[in-house]
Amino acid sequence: MESDQDAATPYIITRDKEKRPSTYPYGAISSDGGLISNVLDLGKYISMYLGWGKLGDVQLVSRESLEAMETPRMRTPLQGGPFGEIGYAYGLHVVSDFLGYKLIGHSGSVLVATAYMGFIPERVVGIALLANGSGYPLSHLGMYGLAILLGEDLEGLPFVRRERALSELEGTYETYKGTMKAQVRRNGDFLRIEIRDKYNDLIVTLVPEKIEEEIRTFYTLEAGYKLPVEFRMREGQIDLLFERYRLRRTGKLP
């Protein structure tokens, strides 16, 4: 692979979003990521699953073995998600209700390389994605691609709606006469309020509750108590109600 002139350069993405050329972690990983491949070969691998073990004229694996691989054996720690229960089979994740279908696949990352494969046996469609770095979840991109293959409305994907709803709230906020200033940033599935002055920094993580209406509710914890936080959207304005303060959005993030 090192001598291949068409091999991808692996990158480390720093916290400042800087891309630094790196190397693959040879020897540090084994069965959880010891293969170097490409999307074309990974696509053939998915075709083998969709063909119940057969690729071309060759039966590589028995149907019984694949059925055993695709039968959930235990629950994953993820609960209460939008796509039903997620189980772990023999080396494969099984999502029970992805837009009405069983989605089988797996994702993984070693920082300088990230991968996702997923397929829906009932519709005989699959997708393979590889990236020479890490960042936005490839599993979401894969599900987005599968939704396109299924002919589904992309706005029906919960993570698309959630990301849009959270991103709409990002920006700079101020109280009356600017006595307090804050920045609201999206951080994955959460929002983060940053209030900084000459002497102190206050960073608060907000957990979303209802985020697809004009009044979008979140909460944080303070001294062990649950503290509600609201964003009120009206007539092109957004107000943030946090503790005893009311802040109005004044602009975009720097």
Buried (B, 14 or more C-beta within 10 A) or exposed (E): EEEEEEEBEBBBBEEEEEEEEBEBBEEEBEEEBEEBEEEEEBEEBBBBBBBBBBBEEEEEBEEEEBEEBBEBEEEBEEEEBEBBBBBBBEEBBBBBBBBEBBBBBBBBBBEBBBBBBBBBBEBEBBBBBBBBBBEEBBBBBBBBBBBEEBEBEEEEBEBBBBBEBBEBBBBBBBBEEEEBBBBBBBEEEBBBBBBEEEEEEEEBEBBBEEBEEEEBBBBBEEEEEEBEBBBBBEEEEBBBBBEEBBBBBEEEEE
